[in-house]
């Protein structure tokens, strides 16, 4: 019974680490995507303002 608990705990810990890594990766993707969108909008607005 005790060994099973330890095994389950290790398994849960491993799953949590995987989840944390996945979340970090997702956040990184979101940040990169946001930067790309901001850069694109800056270029677009820059061209519009430059024309005016």
mmCIF file of the N, C-alpha and C atoms, coordinates in Angstrom:
data_MODEL
# 
_entry.id   MODEL 
# 
loop_
_atom_site.group_PDB 
_atom_site.id 
_atom_site.type_symbol 
_atom_site.label_atom_id 
_atom_site.label_alt_id 
_atom_site.label_comp_id 
_atom_site.label_asym_id 
_atom_site.label_entity_id 
_atom_site.label_seq_id 
_atom_site.pdbx_PDB_ins_code 
_atom_site.Cartn_x 
_atom_site.Cartn_y 
_atom_site.Cartn_z 
_atom_site.occupancy 
_atom_site.B_iso_or_equiv 
_atom_site.pdbx_formal_charge 
_atom_site.auth_seq_id 
_atom_site.auth_comp_id 
_atom_site.auth_asym_id 
_atom_site.auth_atom_id 
_atom_site.pdbx_PDB_model_num 
ATOM 1   N N  . UNK A 1 1  ? 0.849  -1.200 0.000   1.00 0.00 ? 1  UNK A N  1 
ATOM 2   C CA . UNK A 1 1  ? 0.000  0.000  0.000   1.00 0.00 ? 1  UNK A CA 1 
ATOM 3   C C  . UNK A 1 1  ? 0.883  1.248  0.000   1.00 0.00 ? 1  UNK A C  1 
ATOM 4   N N  . UNK A 1 2  ? 1.884  1.259  0.861   1.00 0.00 ? 2  UNK A N  1 
ATOM 5   C CA . UNK A 1 2  ? 2.782  2.418  0.980   1.00 0.00 ? 2  UNK A CA 1 
ATOM 6   C C  . UNK A 1 2  ? 3.532  2.636  -0.348  1.00 0.00 ? 2  UNK A C  1 
ATOM 7   N N  . UNK A 1 3  ? 4.061  1.555  -0.927  1.00 0.00 ? 3  UNK A N  1 
ATOM 8   C CA . UNK A 1 3  ? 4.810  1.662  -2.188  1.00 0.00 ? 3  UNK A CA 1 
ATOM 9   C C  . UNK A 1 3  ? 3.919  2.208  -3.303  1.00 0.00 ? 3  UNK A C  1 
ATOM 10  N N  . UNK A 1 4  ? 2.683  1.771  -3.350  1.00 0.00 ? 4  UNK A N  1 
ATOM 11  C CA . UNK A 1 4  ? 1.734  2.221  -4.378  1.00 0.00 ? 4  UNK A CA 1 
ATOM 12  C C  . UNK A 1 4  ? 1.528  3.733  -4.260  1.00 0.00 ? 4  UNK A C  1 
ATOM 13  N N  . UNK A 1 5  ? 1.414  4.223  -3.031  1.00 0.00 ? 5  UNK A N  1 
ATOM 14  C CA . UNK A 1 5  ? 1.228  5.662  -2.799  1.00 0.00 ? 5  UNK A CA 1 
ATOM 15  C C  . UNK A 1 5  ? 2.436  6.450  -3.328  1.00 0.00 ? 5  UNK A C  1 
ATOM 16  N N  . UNK A 1 6  ? 3.637  5.949  -3.023  1.00 0.00 ? 6  UNK A N  1 
ATOM 17  C CA . UNK A 1 6  ? 4.861  6.613  -3.471  1.00 0.00 ? 6  UNK A CA 1 
ATOM 18  C C  . UNK A 1 6  ? 4.896  6.613  -4.994  1.00 0.00 ? 6  UNK A C  1 
ATOM 19  N N  . UNK A 1 7  ? 4.547  5.503  -5.608  1.00 0.00 ? 7  UNK A N  1 
ATOM 20  C CA . UNK A 1 7  ? 4.547  5.381  -7.069  1.00 0.00 ? 7  UNK A CA 1 
ATOM 21  C C  . UNK A 1 7  ? 3.562  6.372  -7.684  1.00 0.00 ? 7  UNK A C  1 
ATOM 22  N N  . UNK A 1 8  ? 2.364  6.419  -7.113  1.00 0.00 ? 8  UNK A N  1 
ATOM 23  C CA . UNK A 1 8  ? 1.344  7.362  -7.604  1.00 0.00 ? 8  UNK A CA 1 
ATOM 24  C C  . UNK A 1 8  ? 1.832  8.801  -7.466  1.00 0.00 ? 8  UNK A C  1 
ATOM 25  N N  . UNK A 1 9  ? 2.467  9.097  -6.337  1.00 0.00 ? 9  UNK A N  1 
ATOM 26  C CA . UNK A 1 9  ? 2.978  10.447 -6.093  1.00 0.00 ? 9  UNK A CA 1 
ATOM 27  C C  . UNK A 1 9  ? 4.007  10.824 -7.151  1.00 0.00 ? 9  UNK A C  1 
ATOM 28  N N  . UNK A 1 10 ? 4.916  9.884  -7.467  1.00 0.00 ? 10 UNK A N  1 
ATOM 29  C CA . UNK A 1 10 ? 5.945  10.139 -8.485  1.00 0.00 ? 10 UNK A CA 1 
ATOM 30  C C  . UNK A 1 10 ? 5.301  10.360 -9.845  1.00 0.00 ? 10 UNK A C  1 
ATOM 31  N N  . UNK A 1 11 ? 4.282  9.555  -10.132 1.00 0.00 ? 11 UNK A N  1 
ATOM 32  C CA . UNK A 1 11 ? 3.586  9.653  -11.416 1.00 0.00 ? 11 UNK A CA 1 
ATOM 33  C C  . UNK A 1 11 ? 2.903  11.015 -11.541 1.00 0.00 ? 11 UNK A C  1 
ATOM 34  N N  . UNK A 1 12 ? 2.247  11.457 -10.460 1.00 0.00 ? 12 UNK A N  1 
ATOM 35  C CA . UNK A 1 12 ? 1.544  12.749 -10.444 1.00 0.00 ? 12 UNK A CA 1 
ATOM 36  C C  . UNK A 1 12 ? 2.566  13.878 -10.611 1.00 0.00 ? 12 UNK A C  1 
ATOM 37  N N  . UNK A 1 13 ? 3.698  13.756 -9.909  1.00 0.00 ? 13 UNK A N  1 
ATOM 38  C CA . UNK A 1 13 ? 4.751  14.762 -9.982  1.00 0.00 ? 13 UNK A CA 1 
ATOM 39  C C  . UNK A 1 13 ? 5.252  14.877 -11.417 1.00 0.00 ? 13 UNK A C  1 
ATOM 40  N N  . UNK A 1 14 ? 5.456  13.728 -12.070 1.00 0.00 ? 14 UNK A N  1 
ATOM 41  C CA . UNK A 1 14 ? 5.931  13.701 -13.448 1.00 0.00 ? 14 UNK A CA 1 
ATOM 42  C C  . UNK A 1 14 ? 4.914  14.369 -14.368 1.00 0.00 ? 14 UNK A C  1 
ATOM 43  N N  . UNK A 1 15 ? 3.640  14.062 -14.174 1.00 0.00 ? 15 UNK A N  1 
ATOM 44  C CA . UNK A 1 15 ? 2.585  14.663 -14.993 1.00 0.00 ? 15 UNK A CA 1 
ATOM 45  C C  . UNK A 1 15 ? 2.554  16.171 -14.805 1.00 0.00 ? 15 UNK A C  1 
ATOM 46  N N  . UNK A 1 16 ? 2.720  16.623 -13.562 1.00 0.00 ? 16 UNK A N  1 
ATOM 47  C CA . UNK A 1 16 ? 2.727  18.057 -13.274 1.00 0.00 ? 16 UNK A CA 1 
ATOM 48  C C  . UNK A 1 16 ? 3.892  18.752 -13.959 1.00 0.00 ? 16 UNK A C  1 
ATOM 49  N N  . UNK A 1 17 ? 5.070  18.100 -13.974 1.00 0.00 ? 17 UNK A N  1 
ATOM 50  C CA . UNK A 1 17 ? 6.247  18.674 -14.639 1.00 0.00 ? 17 UNK A CA 1 
ATOM 51  C C  . UNK A 1 17 ? 5.986  18.805 -16.130 1.00 0.00 ? 17 UNK A C  1 
ATOM 52  N N  . UNK A 1 18 ? 5.370  17.769 -16.717 1.00 0.00 ? 18 UNK A N  1 
ATOM 53  C CA . UNK A 1 18 ? 5.043  17.795 -18.139 1.00 0.00 ? 18 UNK A CA 1 
ATOM 54  C C  . UNK A 1 18 ? 4.063  18.941 -18.413 1.00 0.00 ? 18 UNK A C  1 
ATOM 55  N N  . UNK A 1 19 ? 3.069  19.077 -17.525 1.00 0.00 ? 19 UNK A N  1 
ATOM 56  C CA . UNK A 1 19 ? 2.059  20.133 -17.675 1.00 0.00 ? 19 UNK A CA 1 
ATOM 57  C C  . UNK A 1 19 ? 2.716  21.507 -17.588 1.00 0.00 ? 19 UNK A C  1 
ATOM 58  N N  . UNK A 1 20 ? 3.654  21.680 -16.642 1.00 0.00 ? 20 UNK A N  1 
ATOM 59  C CA . UNK A 1 20 ? 4.349  22.964 -16.461 1.00 0.00 ? 20 UNK A CA 1 
ATOM 60  C C  . UNK A 1 20 ? 5.163  23.280 -17.704 1.00 0.00 ? 20 UNK A C  1 
ATOM 61  N N  . UNK A 1 21 ? 5.895  22.272 -18.233 1.00 0.00 ? 21 UNK A N  1 
ATOM 62  C CA . UNK A 1 21 ? 6.694  22.480 -19.444 1.00 0.00 ? 21 UNK A CA 1 
ATOM 63  C C  . UNK A 1 21 ? 5.795  22.863 -20.599 1.00 0.00 ? 21 UNK A C  1 
ATOM 64  N N  . UNK A 1 22 ? 4.672  22.186 -20.711 1.00 0.00 ? 22 UNK A N  1 
ATOM 65  C CA . UNK A 1 22 ? 3.726  22.470 -21.801 1.00 0.00 ? 22 UNK A CA 1 
ATOM 66  C C  . UNK A 1 22 ? 3.185  23.894 -21.688 1.00 0.00 ? 22 UNK A C  1 
ATOM 67  N N  . UNK A 1 23 ? 2.857  24.300 -20.448 1.00 0.00 ? 23 UNK A N  1 
ATOM 68  C CA . UNK A 1 23 ? 2.346  25.656 -20.213 1.00 0.00 ? 23 UNK A CA 1 
ATOM 69  C C  . UNK A 1 23 ? 3.384  26.705 -20.577 1.00 0.00 ? 23 UNK A C  1 
ATOM 70  N N  . UNK A 1 24 ? 4.651  26.456 -20.223 1.00 0.00 ? 24 UNK A N  1 
ATOM 71  C CA . UNK A 1 24 ? 5.726  27.398 -20.556 1.00 0.00 ? 24 UNK A CA 1 
ATOM 72  C C  . UNK A 1 24 ? 5.851  27.520 -22.064 1.00 0.00 ? 24 UNK A C  1 
ATOM 73  N N  . UNK A 1 25 ? 5.763  26.377 -22.754 1.00 0.00 ? 25 UNK A N  1 
ATOM 74  C CA . UNK A 1 25 ? 5.868  26.367 -24.213 1.00 0.00 ? 25 UNK A CA 1 
ATOM 75  C C  . UNK A 1 25 ? 4.718  27.141 -24.830 1.00 0.00 ? 25 UNK A C  1 
ATOM 76  N N  . UNK A 1 26 ? 3.503  26.921 -24.294 1.00 0.00 ? 26 UNK A N  1 
ATOM 77  C CA . UNK A 1 26 ? 2.318  27.635 -24.780 1.00 0.00 ? 26 UNK A CA 1 
ATOM 78  C C  . UNK A 1 26 ? 2.479  29.145 -24.577 1.00 0.00 ? 26 UNK A C  1 
ATOM 79  N N  . UNK A 1 27 ? 2.957  29.547 -23.390 1.00 0.00 ? 27 UNK A N  1 
ATOM 80  C CA . UNK A 1 27 ? 3.146  30.965 -23.088 1.00 0.00 ? 27 UNK A CA 1 
ATOM 81  C C  . UNK A 1 27 ? 4.174  31.580 -24.023 1.00 0.00 ? 27 UNK A C  1 
ATOM 82  N N  . UNK A 1 28 ? 5.262  30.840 -24.290 1.00 0.00 ? 28 UNK A N  1 
ATOM 83  C CA . UNK A 1 28 ? 6.299  31.325 -25.201 1.00 0.00 ? 28 UNK A CA 1 
ATOM 84  C C  . UNK A 1 28 ? 5.716  31.549 -26.585 1.00 0.00 ? 28 UNK A C  1 
ATOM 85  N N  . UNK A 1 29 ? 4.917  30.586 -27.062 1.00 0.00 ? 29 UNK A N  1 
ATOM 86  C CA . UNK A 1 29 ? 4.272  30.718 -28.370 1.00 0.00 ? 29 UNK A CA 1 
ATOM 87  C C  . UNK A 1 29 ? 3.366  31.936 -28.409 1.00 0.00 ? 29 UNK A C  1 
ATOM 88  N N  . UNK A 1 30 ? 2.607  32.137 -27.336 1.00 0.00 ? 30 UNK A N  1 
ATOM 89  C CA . UNK A 1 30 ? 1.671  33.260 -27.259 1.00 0.00 ? 30 UNK A CA 1 
ATOM 90  C C  . UNK A 1 30 ? 2.447  34.581 -27.292 1.00 0.00 ? 30 UNK A C  1 
ATOM 91  N N  . UNK A 1 31 ? 3.562  34.644 -26.559 1.00 0.00 ? 31 UNK A N  1 
ATOM 92  C CA . UNK A 1 31 ? 4.376  35.860 -26.513 1.00 0.00 ? 31 UNK A CA 1 
ATOM 93  C C  . UNK A 1 31 ? 4.941  36.163 -27.896 1.00 0.00 ? 31 UNK A C  1 
ATOM 94  N N  . UNK A 1 32 ? 5.487  35.128 -28.562 1.00 0.00 ? 32 UNK A N  1 
ATOM 95  C CA . UNK A 1 32 ? 6.046  35.307 -29.909 1.00 0.00 ? 32 UNK A CA 1 
ATOM 96  C C  . UNK A 1 32 ? 4.951  35.774 -30.859 1.00 0.00 ? 32 UNK A C  1 
ATOM 97  N N  . UNK A 1 33 ? 3.782  35.140 -30.778 1.00 0.00 ? 33 UNK A N  1 
ATOM 98  C CA . UNK A 1 33 ? 2.654  35.502 -31.641 1.00 0.00 ? 33 UNK A CA 1 
ATOM 99  C C  . UNK A 1 33 ? 2.247  36.957 -31.399 1.00 0.00 ? 33 UNK A C  1 
ATOM 100 N N  . UNK A 1 34 ? 2.170  37.349 -30.126 1.00 0.00 ? 34 UNK A N  1 
ATOM 101 C CA . UNK A 1 34 ? 1.793  38.725 -29.769 1.00 0.00 ? 34 UNK A CA 1 
ATOM 102 C C  . UNK A 1 34 ? 2.799  39.718 -30.332 1.00 0.00 ? 34 UNK A C  1 
ATOM 103 N N  . UNK A 1 35 ? 4.104  39.412 -30.186 1.00 0.00 ? 35 UNK A N  1 
ATOM 104 C CA . UNK A 1 35 ? 5.157  40.302 -30.695 1.00 0.00 ? 35 UNK A CA 1 
ATOM 105 C C  . UNK A 1 35 ? 5.023  40.445 -32.210 1.00 0.00 ? 35 UNK A C  1 
ATOM 106 N N  . UNK A 1 36 ? 4.760  39.324 -32.904 1.00 0.00 ? 36 UNK A N  1 
ATOM 107 C CA . UNK A 1 36 ? 4.598  39.361 -34.358 1.00 0.00 ? 36 UNK A CA 1 
ATOM 108 C C  . UNK A 1 36 ? 3.413  40.247 -34.744 1.00 0.00 ? 36 UNK A C  1 
ATOM 109 N N  . UNK A 1 37 ? 2.295  40.077 -34.049 1.00 0.00 ? 37 UNK A N  1 
ATOM 110 C CA . UNK A 1 37 ? 1.091  40.875 -34.335 1.00 0.00 ? 37 UNK A CA 1 
ATOM 111 C C  . UNK A 1 37 ? 1.370  42.356 -34.085 1.00 0.00 ? 37 UNK A C  1 
ATOM 112 N N  . UNK A 1 38 ? 2.014  42.666 -32.960 1.00 0.00 ? 38 UNK A N  1 
ATOM 113 C CA . UNK A 1 38 ? 2.329  44.058 -32.616 1.00 0.00 ? 38 UNK A CA 1 
ATOM 114 C C  . UNK A 1 38 ? 3.239  44.666 -33.677 1.00 0.00 ? 38 UNK A C  1 
ATOM 115 N N  . UNK A 1 39 ? 4.262  43.909 -34.097 1.00 0.00 ? 39 UNK A N  1 
ATOM 116 C CA . UNK A 1 39 ? 5.179  44.400 -35.135 1.00 0.00 ? 39 UNK A CA 1 
ATOM 117 C C  . UNK A 1 39 ? 4.416  44.664 -36.425 1.00 0.00 ? 39 UNK A C  1 
ATOM 118 N N  . UNK A 1 40 ? 3.548  43.741 -36.796 1.00 0.00 ? 40 UNK A N  1 
ATOM 119 C CA . UNK A 1 40 ? 2.758  43.885 -38.025 1.00 0.00 ? 40 UNK A CA 1 
ATOM 120 C C  . UNK A 1 40 ? 1.887  45.136 -37.960 1.00 0.00 ? 40 UNK A C  1 
ATOM 121 N N  . UNK A 1 41 ? 1.193  45.314 -36.823 1.00 0.00 ? 41 UNK A N  1 
ATOM 122 C CA . UNK A 1 41 ? 0.320  46.484 -36.652 1.00 0.00 ? 41 UNK A CA 1 
ATOM 123 C C  . UNK A 1 41 ? 1.130  47.778 -36.676 1.00 0.00 ? 41 UNK A C  1 
ATOM 124 N N  . UNK A 1 42 ? 2.325  47.746 -36.057 1.00 0.00 ? 42 UNK A N  1 
ATOM 125 C CA . UNK A 1 42 ? 3.181  48.942 -36.034 1.00 0.00 ? 42 UNK A CA 1 
ATOM 126 C C  . UNK A 1 42 ? 3.562  49.327 -37.453 1.00 0.00 ? 42 UNK A C  1 
ATOM 127 N N  . UNK A 1 43 ? 3.937  48.338 -38.272 1.00 0.00 ? 43 UNK A N  1 
ATOM 128 C CA . UNK A 1 43 ? 4.318  48.593 -39.664 1.00 0.00 ? 43 UNK A CA 1 
ATOM 129 C C  . UNK A 1 43 ? 3.130  49.167 -40.426 1.00 0.00 ? 43 UNK A C  1 
ATOM 130 N N  . UNK A 1 44 ? 1.947  48.538 -40.254 1.00 0.00 ? 44 UNK A N  1 
ATOM 131 C CA . UNK A 1 44 ? 0.738  48.989 -40.959 1.00 0.00 ? 44 UNK A CA 1 
ATOM 132 C C  . UNK A 1 44 ? 0.397  50.426 -40.574 1.00 0.00 ? 44 UNK A C  1 
ATOM 133 N N  . UNK A 1 45 ? 0.355  50.701 -39.256 1.00 0.00 ? 45 UNK A N  1 
ATOM 134 C CA . UNK A 1 45 ? 0.019  52.043 -38.788 1.00 0.00 ? 45 UNK A CA 1 
ATOM 135 C C  . UNK A 1 45 ? 1.092  53.045 -39.212 1.00 0.00 ? 45 UNK A C  1 
ATOM 136 N N  . UNK A 1 46 ? 2.346  52.614 -39.206 1.00 0.00 ? 46 UNK A N  1 
ATOM 137 C CA . UNK A 1 46 ? 3.446  53.471 -39.633 1.00 0.00 ? 46 UNK A CA 1 
ATOM 138 C C  . UNK A 1 46 ? 3.250  53.904 -41.079 1.00 0.00 ? 46 UNK A C  1 
ATOM 139 N N  . UNK A 1 47 ? 2.855  52.967 -41.934 1.00 0.00 ? 47 UNK A N  1 
ATOM 140 C CA . UNK A 1 47 ? 2.630  53.288 -43.350 1.00 0.00 ? 47 UNK A CA 1 
ATOM 141 C C  . UNK A 1 47 ? 1.439  54.232 -43.509 1.00 0.00 ? 47 UNK A C  1 
ATOM 142 N N  . UNK A 1 48 ? 0.378  53.981 -42.728 1.00 0.00 ? 48 UNK A N  1 
ATOM 143 C CA . UNK A 1 48 ? -0.821 54.836 -42.810 1.00 0.00 ? 48 UNK A CA 1 
ATOM 144 C C  . UNK A 1 48 ? -0.466 56.252 -42.361 1.00 0.00 ? 48 UNK A C  1 
ATOM 145 N N  . UNK A 1 49 ? 0.253  56.367 -41.234 1.00 0.00 ? 49 UNK A N  1 
ATOM 146 C CA . UNK A 1 49 ? 0.633  57.688 -40.707 1.00 0.00 ? 49 UNK A CA 1 
ATOM 147 C C  . UNK A 1 49 ? 1.598  58.390 -41.663 1.00 0.00 ? 49 UNK A C  1 
ATOM 148 N N  . UNK A 1 50 ? 2.485  57.623 -42.272 1.00 0.00 ? 50 UNK A N  1 
ATOM 149 C CA . UNK A 1 50 ? 3.464  58.207 -43.180 1.00 0.00 ? 50 UNK A CA 1 
ATOM 150 C C  . UNK A 1 50 ? 2.777  58.825 -44.407 1.00 0.00 ? 50 UNK A C  1 
ATOM 151 N N  . UNK A 1 51 ? 1.690  58.184 -44.851 1.00 0.00 ? 51 UNK A N  1 
ATOM 152 C CA . UNK A 1 51 ? 0.935  58.696 -46.001 1.00 0.00 ? 51 UNK A CA 1 
ATOM 153 C C  . UNK A 1 51 ? 0.220  60.000 -45.656 1.00 0.00 ? 51 UNK A C  1 
ATOM 154 N N  . UNK A 1 52 ? -0.276 60.099 -44.410 1.00 0.00 ? 52 UNK A N  1 
ATOM 155 C CA . UNK A 1 52 ? -1.053 61.278 -43.997 1.00 0.00 ? 52 UNK A CA 1 
ATOM 156 C C  . UNK A 1 52 ? -0.218 62.500 -43.693 1.00 0.00 ? 52 UNK A C  1 
# 
